[in-house]
Amino acid sequence: MNTIPNDATLRSVGDSVATALRKQGEMLAAAESCTGGWIAKVLTDIPGSSEWFDTAAVTYSNRAKQTLLGVSTATLERCGAVSRECALEMVSGALARSDASIAVAVTGIAGPGGGTPDKPVGTVWIAWQRLGADASAELFHFDGDREAVRRQTVVTALEGVRKCLTA
């Protein structure tokens, strides 16, 4: 993503996801780490969101990922929290622990610290899953400061939800 999404872009993407969810009678759940609840905020800023938004879990710590979403200790030890495997377990856990029919999960390194040569700041895994289907996950490398990484993550996560709904 070349430009950092502004508030109007966040609202627009949120509105388009809301429209798609409402049109299909679907409920969404979110599992958030690096975004700290920003996906839920964007969506619940929309009046009537309780019709199509079920729940969000902000699972910043590994312990929270385990307790609230069922991410396995083995996955965290073997792959780390910022990994495809963790994102897939997060999204599956969010879907299984909610009344939602579709879920999104994000885990990454927003910075400014915490990056490594293998996983630099801006590394984000996003996963999506619909009820009854396999989960999918994609790796992103976003540029910019902490807020820029988080804004790009929110928009990309929500655009992925919209794509899942229209596929």
N, C-alpha and C positions, 0 to 999 in steps of 0.2 A: 504494500500500500504506500503510495507516494506522499499523500497528504495526511495530516493528522485530523481525524474526524472531530468536527466541532459539535456543540450541543445540538444544533439543528439537524445535523446528520444522524446523531444518536437517536433523536426523536423520530426522524423519518424512518430509519431502519426498524425501530421499535414499533411504530405504527404499521409498517408493512407486515411484520411478523404477527402482530395482533390481528390484523385483517385476515391473514391466512389461517391462523389458529381458529378464529371465530367462524370463518366460512366452512371449515372442515369439522367443526365441533370437537377440536382437540384441546388437550390440556398439556401445558409445558412445565417441566421441572428443570432446575439448574443446580449444578454443583460447581461452586466457584472457589478458587484458591487465589491466584494472582490478581483477580479483579475485585476481590473483597466485597462482593455483593452488588457491584455496579450493574451487572446484567439484570438482576432483580429490580434495582432502582429504576433503570430505564423502562422496564416493562410495567412496574407498578405505578409509575408516574402517569400512566394512561388510565383515565377513568373507565371503570367497568372491568378492569383487568382480572378480577376474581372469577370472571366467566371462563377464562382461558389460561390463567396462570395459577398453578397449584402450589408450588413451594420452591424454595432455594435453600441450599446449605452452604454456608461460608466455612470451608474446611481448610483453614490456613495451615494449621499444624498437621504433622503426620498422624498424630494421635486422633485428631478430629476426622481425618480421612478414614482411619480405621474404624472408629466408633460410629460415626454417622453414616458412612457410605459403604463400609465393609471392605475397604482396600486391604489387601493382605500384607502382613508383616514381611513375608518373603518377597513380595513385589517391591516394597519400599527399600528393603535391604539390597536386593539384587539390581534393581533398575533406577531407584530414586523416585522422588515425588514428581520430578519434571521428566516424565517419560511417557511413551505411547501406552505402555502397560498400565501405568497408574491412571492415565486419562480414561482408558477403556473401563477400568474397574470403577472409577468415579461415576461415569455416566450410567453404567449398569446398576450401580448402587442407588443412584438418584431415581432411576426409573422403578426399581424394585421397591423402594421405600416411599413411594408416593402414589397418588391416584392419577398421575400423568400418563399420557400416551406417547409422549416424545420428551427427550431430555437432552441437555447439553452440559458438557463439563469442560472446565478450563484449568490448566495448571502450568505455571511458567515462572520465569525470572524477570520481574519488572524493573529491578535495579533500585538504586544505582549500584549496590553491591550484590554479592551472591553469585555472580557469574563465574564460570570456569572456562578454560580453553575448549572443552568439549561441549559445554552448555553456557554460552555467553549470555549476558544481559540481552533481553529481547527474545530469548528462546521460549516458545509457548506451544504446548500441545492442546488441541481442542478436539473433543470427541462428541459425537452425536449418536443417538439411538432412538428408534421407534419401537414401540411395543411389538413383540413378536418377530423382530428383525435383529440381525447382527449389528453390533456397534461398529462405527468407523472412527478413525482418528487421523488427524493431519498435523504435521509439524510446521510451525511458522517461525520466521525470524524477523521481528519488528524492530524498526529503528527509533531512536529518540530517547527522551528521558522517561522516568517512571510513568508520568501521566500519559505520555504519547503511547507507550507500550500498552498500557491498560485500555486506553480509548480504542486503539486498533484491535485489541483482543475482543472487546465487547462487540464492535461492529462485525468483525469476522465471525464470531460465534453466532450472532443473530442472523447474519446472512446465510450461514450454514443451516440454521433451523429452517429458514424460509425455503432454501433449496430442497431440504428433506421433505418439506410439506408439498412441494410442487413437482417432485420427481415422479 
